[in-house]
Amino acid sequence: MGVSDSYLSRAEVQQILGINSFGLWRLARKYDDFPQPTEPPYNPFAGFGEKKEPEEVWDGTQVYRWAADTPEFTHRGAVLLRPREKDLPAGRWAGFQDTVRGPALDWHTAVGTIRVVHVDDRKVATDVASALAASGNPDGVVTVCALYGDMSFRGPSLVASDTAHPGIEYEADWGDVAALAGQDLPWWPHLLRLPQLIREWQPGATAAVVEVPPNANEKILRRAARNDAFDVTSHLAATDMANDIRNERIDHTTHDNEIFGKEGYGETPNPVAIAAVPDTSHHPLPVGGERQILKAGWSKLALSNHPEAVAALEVAVGREPALLPFGALAEVPVSTGTISDRWTRRLTMCDPTAAHVVLAQGKKADAFFIDPLTDMPVLRTPDDGGRPVWRFYAPLSLPAGGAELTSVVLHHTVWVLTSDDHVHPAPCTPSEHLWWGNGGGDRPSEAAMVIDALLDDLGATLNLREHWKAPKGLTALLNEDHRQGSELTRSTLLHARMTPPRTN
């Protein structure tokens, strides 16, 4: 996760280097590479109270690294960056340790005990070193190392913090720590970095074969797949997605081992001992069932009122929304006399379904509805400012019945008017959003592609993956800044579709 920032006052720099104020003044003149003062970290409360000139500060990591590399101050610099004698005696493993931030292994070395915490999160090294310093450091640890979450030239990257100055972190080299330990250091892939496995490890042990634990999403889907309240197609849909998650996690873990356990960049292999590998005896699990069956299963879950259907649907919305029976989320203000007001008159009030609950996204709803022509869930809810809005999913397609598009209205989204006197939110795929003009990042080519398809077939199934291929004339028309409520007739749309782009 990287080295955490640390800043030192003038007094703290003097204390670390064992010098007085005159000595600090002398350093800046004697050593051209001595770190210069830097800007102090931003203080949001600096503008309150008495105004003071900001005190000079130094980057703690820079000072600590500089000291380790400067003969006069090497003994006061970062322990793992100090020059070391050749042929130091080999270290030895000193067992497992629980720490305030996770499982660790201790190594007795020629420079003292090094504690390696097998966690890759922010400030792990600092937190563990600080806890040791505060408790009197009963184990005599000189340096705490934690995983960086990245790869260096000789193994996984490490962040270190010395117990003498636990507030300062610096990058350490896996190869250097392994050399001090006298052996390859064990490494667990992220998903198998389990305290029990680390506790049981001993030098020379073969890699443990371990089942990759399920994550929260897989557990949710497995519960839905076992629930007798749902039919067999819903079970199949939930199982297929759960299997896909499991397969991905096993593949990811295998790839982790390949990356972090690779042989290295030179002739000398990286000193990494892979300590655990995923159990692949049933890998891969079957996935990719008949898509229409999977969609039918998710449609039934969307109509359920069971809490486990809600949880499963939330997973699907974030993972594979194309399997769900609805398109993109839209929100329009409740307003009389607008095109959306005309649409809402046909909505039918209903009890909430799983789709309604997912649509609400944790917000309170005043009432729940369904569009009887498209079966799309709709709800009325206050927006962040307390104003009532209609929130709904766009349909994936419209009922045709021999009708055709007569016009579109641009009102917070695109609305379709048809020759059989119906109003519909324009269909849209789940990952897109329909807009026009300056849409704050949204592209008018998506709306142009939808309108182009509906002009030819009101019930068209949409594919917006290549929306940039929409007719240039339609895209140009929708690229204009139309006012809310603007209506574009069929004739206007057909004319624009036939009009080639104009170049100056």
Secondary structure, DSSP 4 states (H G I P E B T S, - for coil): --PPP-EE-HHHHHHHHT--HHHHHHHHHH-TTSPPPBPPPP-TTTTSSS--PPPPBEEHHHHHHHHHHSTTTGGGS-GGGS---SSPPP-EEEEEEEETTEEEEEEEETTEEEEEE---STTHHHHHHHHHHHTT-TT-EEEEEEEEEEEETTEEEEEEEETTSTT--EEE-HHHHHHHHTSPEEE--GGG--HHHHHH--TTPPPEEEPPPP-HHHHHHHHHHH-TTS-HHHHHHHHHHHHHHHHHHHHHHHHHHHHHTS--SSSSPP-EEE-EEE--TTPSPP----HHHHHHHHHHHHH---HHHHHHHHHHHHH-GGGSS---EEEEE--TTSHHHHHHTT-EE----HHHHHHHTT---SEEEE-TTT--EEEEEE-TTS-EEEEEEPPSS---TT--EEEEEESSSEEEEETTS-EEEPP--TT-----SSBTTB-HHHHHHHHHHHHH-TTPPP--TTGGGS-HHHHHHHTS-PPTTEEEEHHHHHHHHHPPPP--
